[in-house]
C-alpha cells in the first residue's frame, strides 16, 4: 500500500462528493499526475464495501501497467483480455475490444465502471458497455477531456472534477521542468486538408516529405539531447521508419514502435528503451497515451496536430520527474497552435473551446527556445517588443498581378499576402488541362501541390457526375 500525494487525496474527496449528486464523473489530471493511482485507491475502497468494479482500457500495454498499480493497493483482480487467465475476482481489468466480443456471455455485473483515456468514450464500443450496465456508477480518467475533433464529453459525463494543472505540478516537484525549442523548418501546412478537426494523413505526409525535416531532427537531437533518451512522434508509420533509419545512419541507436507489431516485439522494444539499449524511440499513434517511461529525457515532435488533447499527450510523455529538465524539440510549430505545456487551461465538458493557453509565445532567435515574457529562459536573450505608435489599422497596399490561362489574360488583386479567392476561383474554372493548373499555381506563387489537389478535386467531381448519368468511369 502506498500513500497518496496531498493533491491526490484532495481529488479523491472531490470525486466522492461528486458521486453523491451525479452518476458519471469525468476526472481530469495531467499526464504524469497519477490518474491510475487515484483510481486504484478508490477501487480498493469500493471493493472493501462489497462493490464490483470493471476497469476498461483500450491498449494492451495498459493492461500490465494498470495491473501493477492495482497490486500496489493489494487489489485482487481478474482479466478479460486475450492471452490472460480469467477468474472470479470482484475487480476485472478488461480490454474494451475483448469485453465487447464476449459481452453477451459474461455474467459479471459491475457496480462501478472505470474508463481509462475517457476522451475515447464516444466510440460505439464504450457506449455499448456503458449502456449494458445502466445502474453502474462511472468514473472516466483523462488528461485531456476533449475528443480529438475538439468536441466535449458532456453527453458521456455529468460533471467534471479537475485536478491541479501542469504548472502547479511542476512547481510542487511532481512533474519535470522543461525547455521548449521550436526548430526552424520549411514545413508548409497551408495546403494540408483538415478532416474531423485534424490534419488529413496523406496530404500531411506529402507536406512533411516536401519539408524534409528528418535531417534537422537528427542534427538537433545531437545538439540538445546527445546520448540521452528521446521519444519521437511521427504522423505515419512509413515516416517513423525513415526517422529511425536516419538516426541509425548517424550512429544513434533507434527503434520504431507501432500498434501493428506483436505484443512480444513491442514489449522487447520498450524494454530496450527502458534499459538504455536504444536511445531514440520513434512511434506513430501509440506512445501518446498510456505509455509510462519515467526516465525519458526528451520529446521530439515531427507530427503537427490541430488537437490540443494530442499535443498535451505527446509533451506529457516527457514530463515525468528526473534529474535534468526535459527537452522538447518542436519541429512542426505545434506551439503556434496550442501554446506551451504549462499554460493554465480551464477545461469543460461542453463543446466550447478550452479557455487559456498562451498562443502568443516567442521563439528566441539565438537558441530557438520558446518562451513567454520578455526574456528567453534558456539563454537570457531579451524578446524584441514592437511598439505600435498608431492603434488604427494600417492601409494595406494592393498589388495587381496579371495571370494568363490558355488565351485569356486576367488582372487580379493581391491583398494582405494572398489573392482574392473569388478571382482565383474564376481562373480555376478557365483551366482546361493539367498544365493549365500547374501554370496557374506557378504564376500565383503557390506550391505545385496546390495544383495537384485542384486536379484531383476536379477529376473526382467529373467521376461522380459520370456515375450519376450511368456511364462507366475509366482510369
Buried (B, 14 or more C-beta within 10 A) or exposed (E): EEEBBEBBEEBBEBBEEBBEEBBBBBBBBBBBBBBBBBBBBBBBEBBEEEBBBBBBBBBBBBBEBBBEBBEBBEBEBBBBBEEBEEEEBBBBBBBBEBBBBEBEEBEBEBBBBBBBBBBBBBEEBBEEBBEBBEEBBBBBBBBBBBBBBBBBBBEBBBBBBBBBBBBBBBEEEBBBBBBBBBBEBEBEBEBBEEBEBBBEBEBBBBBBBBBEBBEBBBEBBBBBBEEBBBBBBBBBBEBBBBBBBBBBEEEBBBBBBBEEBEEEEBBBBBEBBBEEEBBBBBBBBBBBBBBBBEEBBBBBBBBBBBBBBBBBBBBBBBBBBBEEBBBBBBBBBBBBBBBBBBBEBEBBBEEEEBEEBBEEBBBBEEBBBBBBEEBBBBEEBEBEEEEEEEEEEEEEEEEEBEBEBEEEEEEBEBEEEEBBEEBBEEBBEBBEEBEBBBBBBEBBEBBEBBBBBBBEEBEEEEBEEEEEEEEEEEE
